[in-house]
Amino acid sequence: MLEFGSDVREIHGFVNFKQVDPASYDVRPGGMTALYEATHQLASSMYDYGKRLIDQDFSANGVFFIITDGVENASGSRTVADVRE
């Protein structure tokens, strides 16, 4: 799980869905929106983790959701083309 505003912060890595406790998160809107950077980090992490699982003969698939209160305005050099890659 990532939190992003002016920067991107990992709250935790991959966990079993049954272990997720929504009440333990204190995620608040604020700052700018590093949308492309957060999306790129998340997609790259999911790809890498899925590849490791497949290499160990596990089946793997993934889905992610992005919830934002703003538009991209803080990713620096990261672009939508980087996310598509």
C-alpha positions, 0 to 999 in steps of 0.5 A: 500500500502506498500513500502519495501526495507531494512524495510517495510513501510505502505503508506496507508491502504485499500482505495476505488480503485477510490480514489487512485491517482498514482501521489501522490506516491513517491516510489523509489527503494533502500536498501535491499529487505525485500520481505518475510516480506512485502508479509507476512504483506500484506497477513495478513492485507488483510486476517484480513480486509476481515474477518472483512468485512465478519463478517459484512455480506459484500462480500470480495475478494482481490488481491495484486501485488508485484513489486520489483527490487531485491531478498529477502535478508532483512526479518530477521527471516521471511521465504517463509514458513511464507508467504505460511502459 
